[in-house]
Amino acid sequence: MSGLFAFRRTAVQLDRLDPIGFKLLLEILVRHPGSTVAEVSYEMAARHAGDSKASVKEAMTYLRHLTRLRRHRLAGQLTQAPKTKRERVQQLGRMVAFGLVGLSGVAVNTAALWAAYSAAGLNHLLGAAIATQASTLWNFALIELLVYRGKGNGTWTSRAVRFWAMNNLLLLLRLPVLQVLVLTGIGVLVSNGITLVVLFLLRFLLSDRVIYGTRTGEPARDPVHLLVDHGPHAEPVVSGKRRSSYLKYRYDIAGTVTIGSQIMLPELEFFRAQWVADDSVDIAVRVGDVGNRRPRRRAAMTEFADPATLRYEEHLGRFGANFRVQLGDQINIVVGPLLARSPHVVYTNIVEALLRFVLISRGRMLLHSACVTLGGVGVMLSALTDTGKTATILRLLRDHGGRFLSDDMTVVDAQGNAVCFPKPLTISSHTLRAVNATDLTSKEWRRLQWQSRLHSKGGRSLALTLAKFNVPIMGINAITQMLVPPPKYTVDRLVPCKLGSTTTVEELFIIERGAPAIADLTFEDTVERMITNTDDAYGFPPFRYLAPAITVGGLGYAELRAKERQILQGFLANIRTRSVASDTFGWADEIPKLIRPAAVPVPVPAAVREQDTFPNWRAATRLAPSGGTA
């Protein structure tokens, strides 16, 4: 409210603005609710010259301004009609469901009014007020669970408050009408039912567009509060707690990045390298207390300048899924106790995002793709998340042999080389059909049936939907994965196969669901599709708040993304790319037919074969032929 602010011109539509008074920033924020906003802290000094503009008149102008803005938002929500036929049908379906719930609510309201008026002998107006509270509770529970299924603006408690307020404001409109109907000789119960039915449409519109906001016409407010603090970063001191700084688990990623952690990171266990010095790792992960003790109304991402530090805090204060990242020659990550109990979330949501940018700064890219060698040919698959990439890789290995390098992420360079990144495979519901592992026990198979459903596209979609609202989404994710761990298995437990270390990729297939089709892709289209697929893998919060503030090796986010694109362009320069669409998950049947036969193999000197072993990453990366073994 200070009046000091800056914005991108493209972020503001001038024709929306109609301010009065001095609070122009308030006008901009309210009329552009979907904008990303960051607050920069500063100290406001005492006035040394001039006079304050504050006065009773300005206070009244400010209140008038607030009233106009609230009226604008409410009118926009009520008048924003569905635009497409599908949206109109969906709204009609909600209105029918809302009406059925309302009919049951009329029965509850009538029964409560009879109990208060006829049985207890209370005044009919007081009875109507009491009956409204009973039917409000009943209707909200059914509407929340059956009609909107927990989807709407804000938390369920805020929706409950708004629903209660709406029904009681409408009660004030109903009571005079109820009294008039009773005076004309109509029975109390019948008069009450009439007033409830007459206001049905208004109740539905208020619920559908204001409380649940299925059609607001504008994006909702960002659930995460962004702050920039130019002062020194000072974490609150916690007395009586002392934690070791020793990094028990250490990893060497392709001889390019080293990671040390106090908690085991299952996704990186293949890269375990205890010979890496504890004090020389590039990324260090420790457990500690992060943030303030007090709960927060919204999650917050705070960027500190001295030293360069990013801090993410959720609603539950220090008990929440909080973490802190200090940038520098060594990147130091501190995760709160809740996150420490969910290492999958720590790796996927924090460590891998930072690993991606450190690799870029060193000339490599963490590409969202799967990679195998089939008949000596390096083959890469890419797709949007949950398309069917894992099932396809398992079937290719099971039916055609070959060597496995990666399933989810592959380390690539600008020379067309791919280095293995064999994270454990996550088995989703549609991947089960490709699993034929005799090594899994009966108990593991039974557990897979429900684990795979939770950690599949449906579960991910639900989590991404929740992330749009003001809920502690990382905490929810961490607790969910603690209670139901993701079904992760190393590839050789699922299908018989051998691991490869490096390969030169010759064939790239971008798989997608749809009518069966095969098409060559241009170089430019391939680059854009691969960037899109990689970004899709980082869609879960808080990546979009964390990434823009990252600086690695003197490069900011925009520079890192530009360098990532250059690496990708170099990698794709000599690779043939095709898109393969299928509506039956049949990519594993088509891809082997499209791979050109391998060239005559070149004899590999024994010295080179010996060097193609782990942990000699640099030798393996530099010398290994296509399909080098691990």
N, C-alpha and C positions, 0 to 999 in steps of 0.2 A: 504493500500500500504506500510505498515511499514515493512512487512516481518515477523512479529510476529503473528503466528496463530497455531491453533491446530485442528485436525479433527479425527473422528473415522476411523480406517483403512478400515472398511467395506463400508464406504461412498465413497471411491475413487477407481476408476478402473485404475490401473497403465498403462494398455495398451493403454489408451486414451491419456496419457500425452506425449508431445514432446516439452518441454520448451526450450527457448533460453533466455539468460540473467538471471537477478536475480528475476524477478517477477513470482515466481512459484505459489503463491496464485492466481494471475490473471489467470494463466493457469488452475488451478483446478476449479475455479468458472465458467469459461466460458465453459469448457468441461463437467461440471456436473451441468447444469442449474436448475435441479429439487431438488438440495440439500437444506435442511433447514440450513440457515446461521444466526448466531447471532453475532452482533458486541459488543465487550467489551471495554468500554472507559478507557483510561488511559492518563496520561500526558507524553509527550516525552521530556525528559530533554536535556539540551545542551550537545554536545559531549565533553568528558573530555580526550579522548585518541584516537590515531589512526587517519586515514585520510578517508575522504568520498570517496566512489567508484564512485560518480556521475561524469560524464564527457560527452563531446559531443558524444563520441563513444557509451557510454551506452544509451544516449538519442536516438540515431539512432537505436540501437539494440531494444530498447523498442518500437519504432514506427514500426519496422519490425515485432516484436512480435504481436502487435495489428493487423497489416495487415494480418498476417498468421491466427490469431484466427478468424477474421471476414470472411476470405475466407473459413475457415473450417466450420463455422456455415452456411454460405450461401450454400456451396456445399452440406452439409448434408441435408439441407432443400430441395434443388432441386432434389437430387438423392434418397431421401427416398421414395421409391414407396410403395403403399398400399400392405399389405401382404396377406390379406384374400380375398376371392371372394366377400364377402359383401362389404369390403372397396373399392374394385375395381369398383363394381357396383355403389356405392355411389359417387365415384370420377367421373365416367362416367356421372352420372346424373348431378353433379355440372358442368361438362364441357359443357353439352348440354344447361343447363340453362344459363351458362356464355356466350355461343355462341349466344343464342337468344338475350340476353342483348347486346352483342357486335354488332349484326346486327342492332339493333335499334340505337346503338351508331355510327355505320358507316353512317346511314342516317343523324343523327344530325351533324356529322363531315362534311359530304358532303354538307349539307345545309349551315353550317357556312363558309366552304371554298368558296362556290359559292357566298355568300354574300360579303366576303372579297375580292375575286379575280375578279369575274365577275361584281358584282354590285358596289363595292367600288373602284375597279381598283388597289388593292394592289398587290405587288409581290407575286407570287404563294407560295414561301417558307415562307414568313411572314404570308400569309393567312393560310398555313398549321399549323403554330405554334399557331395562334389564334384559329383555328378550334379544335386543340387538347385540348385546355383549356375548350372549351364548351362541347366536348364529354367526357372529363374526369369527369367533374361535373355530367353529365347525367349518365354515366356508374356507377360511385361510388354510387350514390343514389339508383339506381336499384339493384346493386349487394349487397349493404349493407342491403337493405330492403327485397329483394326477394330471393336471392341466399343463402347468409350466415346468414341472419336474425339477424344481430348484434353480431354474434359469431366470435371471432377471437382473435389474439394476441393484447393485449393492449386495449386502449380506441378507440372510433370511430374517435376521432380527430387524434390520432397517425396513425390509419389506413388510414385516408384521406390524411395525409401528405405523407405517404409511397406510396399510390396509385398515387398521383400527381407526386411524384418524379420518380416513375417507368415509367409513361407515357411520361414524359418529357425527361428522359434518352433514352427511345426507340425512341422518336422524333428525337434525334440527330443521331440515326442509320437510321431512315427513310428518312431524308432530302436529304442525298447524293444519295440514291437509287431513290427517287422521281425526283431529278434533272436529273439523267441519263435516266429515263423512258421518261421524258418530252422531252429531247434532241433527243430521238429516234423517236419522232413524236406521241407518245401516249398522249392523252388529259390529262389535269391537274387533272380533277375530277376522271378519270379512273385510272390514275397513283397513286393518293392518296389512292383510294380504294384498289388497289393491295398491296401497302405497309402495309395497315392496316390488310388485310387478312393474309398475309405472316407471320406476327408477332403474330398471334392469339395464337398459342400454347405456345409460350414463355410468353406472357402476362398472360395466364391462370395459367401456372406453378408457376410463380412468385407470383400471387395473391393467389393461393390455398395453397401454401406451405410456403411462406414467410410472406405475409401480413396477411392472415387469419389463417395460421398455422394449417389447419385441419390434416395434417400429418407432424409433425416435427421429430418424432422418439424419442423425449425426452420430459419430462414434462416441463411445463413453470416455470418461476421464481416465487417464492413465493410472493404473492401480499403484504404481511405484512412484514415490516422491523423490525427485532428483535434486541433489544439493551439491553445491561447489563451495568449498571452504578454503580460502587462500591463506589461512593461518596455519601454523604448525599442527601436525596430527598428534594428538595426545589421547591415547586410549585410557579410559578410567582404570585406576589401579584397584586390583582385588586383593585385599589383605588376607594373609593366612594360607594362600595357595601358591605352591611352587611346583612347576612342571619341568621335566627334563627336556632338553633341546635336542637330544640324540635322535638321529634319523635311522630307525631300525631297518627300513626297507629302502633299497636303492636300485635304480633302473637305468639302463643305457639304451636309448632309443636310436637305433641305426647308426651309432657312433656319432650322432649329431647333437643330441640333447640328453642331459642326465637329470634324473629326478630322484629326490630323496623324500621319504615320507615316514611319519610316525605310525600311520595306519597302513595296512596292506591294501594295495590297489589291485584287485583281481584282474582287471583288464590289462595290466602291464606285467603280470607275473612271468610271461614268456621272456621279458627283457631284464629279469632280475640280474643284477650285477653288483654283488656285495664288495667287489674290489674297488668300486668307485669311492673316493674319499668323501667322508661325511660332510666336510666343510667346502667341497668344491662343486657341488651339484648346481645345475642351472635353475632348477625349480625345487623349492623346499616346502613340504606340507607338514604343518605341526597342529597340535590341538591346544586350544586356549579359550579364554573368555573374550568374547567380541561384543562390543556395543554396551549400551546402558542397561541397567537393571529394569527400568520402567517399561511397561508395555507401550506399544505405538498404535495409533489409529490406522496407519498405512505403512507398508513396507517402504524402506528408504535406501537409496544408493547415494552415498556421499563420496565425493572426490576431494582429496586433500592435496595441497601443492607441496608441502614440505614435511617429510619426504613424500614423493609421489605415491599416494596410497588410495585404494578404493575400499570402501566398507559397505557391506550389504547387511541390513537388519530387517527382520520381520516383526510381526505384531507382538510376539510373546516375550519381548525383552531378551535377556540373556539366555532364556530357555528356548528361544527360537532357532531356526536354521540360519544362523548368522555366519559370515566369514569376512576376512580382511585380506587384501592383496597389496603387498608393498612392492612396487616396481623398482628395478635397478639392475645392476650387473647380475645379481642373483634375485630371482623373484621369490618372495617369501609369502606363503599362504598360511593363514591361521583360520582354522574352522572351529566352530563351537562344538560342544559335547554332543548335541543332537545329530549334527551332520557326521561327526566322527563315527557314529554307530551305523551309518549308511554309506559305506565307501563307494558304492556304485554311483550315488548322487554326487559325491565329492569329485570323482573322476569325470563323469559325463558332463556335469554342469559347470565345473570350475577348471579342473586340471586340463582337460582336453582342449578347452577354449584357449587357454594360455599356451599349451603345447603347439597348437595350430600356428600361432603368431610367432613363437620363437623359431619354429622350423622355417617359416617364411623369411625371417630375418637372416637365416643361414642358407638360403638358396634352395629350400625344399618346400614341398606342399603336402599337407595332410588332406588327401582327396577322398571324398565320400564315394567309395567304390569297393568292389570285390575283385580279386585278381587270382587267376590260376594259370598253370601252363598245361595245355592239352596237346599231346603229340609234339612237344618241344616248342609250341607256339605260345607266346605270352598273350593271354586273353583277359580283358578287363570288362566288368559289368558295372553299370551305373543305373540308378533309379531314384525316384523319390522315396522317402522313408515308408516302409510297410507295403511296398509294391509286390515283392516276392523274390527279392535278390538272394536271400539266404537259402530258400528252398531250391532255387535254380542252381546255386553253387553246389549244394549237397547232392542234387541229382546228377550234375555233370561229373562230380568226383565218383559217385557210386556207379554210374553207368559207363564212364569212359576213362576212368583212371586219372592220371595227371598229378600235378603237385599243387598244393594249396599255399597261397601267400597271404590272403586276407579276405575278409567277408564284409567288413563295415567301413574301414578306413585303410588307405594305402599311402605309404610315403613315396612320393614321386619327385623327379627333378626335371630340369629343362632339357635333358638329353634323351628323354624317353624311357628312362630306367624306373623300375618299380621295386621297392624294397618291402619285404614282408612286414605285416602288422597284424599278427594272428591273435586278435582279441577273442575271448570266448564268444561263441555264437549265442544270440538270444533267440529262443524258440517261441515264435508267436503261433497263433491258432492255425494260420494257413501253412505254416512251415512243417507242422506235424506230419503231413502227408509224405514229406520227403525224408523223414527220419525212419531209419530201419536199423536201429542200433540194438544188437543182441546183448551188448554189454550193460545196458540200462536195467536196473532191477525193476521188479513189479511195482514197488513203492514209488520209484522215480517216474515210471510211466503214469501211474495214477495221479501223482502230483503235477505232472506236466499238463494234464488235461485242463485243470483250472488255472494253473500259473500262466499258461500260454494265452488264455483268454484275457486275463487282466493286463498282461504286458504285450498286447497286440494293438492293432490300429484303433479299436474301440476305446481301449483304456487310454491310449495316447490322446485321442480326440477329446475325451472327457477332461483330461488334465489340461490340455491347451485351452479348452473352454473355461475351466475354472480360473486359469491364469489371467483371464480378462477382467476378473472381478477382484474386489478388495478382500482377498483371502491369503493366508500364509502358504502360498503354493509350494515353496521349497520344503517347508516343514511337513505339509501333507504328503508330498512325494517321498520324503525321507522315511516317515512313519510307515507309509504303505509298503515301501521296499524292505523295511525292517520286518514287517508282519508277513509279507508275501514276497520273498526274495525273487528277483527275476530269474527265469529258467535259463541259466548260462552253462554251456558245455564246450569243451575244446573240441575242435572239428574231428579229431581222430577217435573220439568216443561215439560219434554219431555215424560216421562212415569210415571204412578202411581207406587210408590215404597217407601220403608222405608230404612233408613240408618242404617248400622251396624257400630260398633266401632272397634271391633277386631274379629279375627277368627284364628283358627289353620287350615292352608291350607292342604288339603288331596289330591286334584287333580289339576294337572297343565297341561294345553293344550297349545301347541305352534301351532298357526294357520298360515297357509301359502296358497298362491294361487298356483293352479296347478291341475293336474288330481286328482280326488277324491281318497284319501288314508288315512289310519289310521295306525300308527306304534308306538310301544313302543320305548322309547329312553333310552340309557344307562345313567348312572349318569354323566360320563365324558362329553358325548355329550350334555346333558342338561345344565351343567355348562357353556360350551362354547357358546351354543346358547343363554342363558340368558345374558351372558356378551356382546355378539355381539348385541343383541336387545337393551340392555341398552345403549351401546355406540352409537348406531344408533340414539337414541333420542337426543344426544348432538352433532350432526354433523354440526350444523350451527355455523359460526364464531361469536365471536372469541374464542370458547372453546378450540380448539386445540393449541392456543397460550397461553391462560390463564392457563389452567390446569397444564402443566408441571412445572410451577413456583410456584404452591400453596404449602404452608406448613401450616399444621393445627395440633395443639397439639404436636408439635415436630416431626411430621411425614411428610416426603417429599412425592412427587407425587407417586414414585414407591412403597414406603411403604404403602401408603394409598390404592393403587390399589391391593397390595398383601393382605391387611387386608379385603378389600371389597370382594375378592374372597373367603377368609376363612369364612366370614359371610354368603355368598351365599351358600357355600358348606354345612355349618351347617343347613341352612334353607331348602335345598333340600334333606337332608339326609333321611327323611321318607315320601317323597311325590312321588306319582306315576305320571310319566310324559309320555305324548304321543303327537305326532305331528298329526295334522288333516289338510289335504289339501282339498281345494274345488275350483272349477272353476265357482261356481255360488253364492258365498257369503253364502253358506249353513251351516256354522259352528253351528249356533244356533239350527239347526234341529238335528245335530248329537251329540253334546256335552251332552244334557240331557240323551240320551240313554246310554252313557258311564260312567255316574257317578254311583258308587255303592250306594245302599241305606244307609241312615244314621243309625248309631248305635242307640240303645235304649237311649233316652235322659236321662241325669242324672239330678235329681232335683237340682235346684240352690237355696241356702239359700237366704232369703229376704235381709239379710245384704249385701250379694254380689251383688244382683240386684241393691240395692240402690247405691252401690259404682261404678257401671258401668254407670256412667254419666259423662258428661263433665262439668267443665274442669279438673276433677280428673283423669288426664291421667295415672298416675302411677298405681292407683288402677284398672282402666279399663284394662290396658295392662297386669297387673299381674293376675287379677281374672276373667275377663270376659270369659264366655264360648263361644264356636263357635256360631256366629250369635248374639252376644250381641247387644242390641239396643242402639241407640243414641237418 
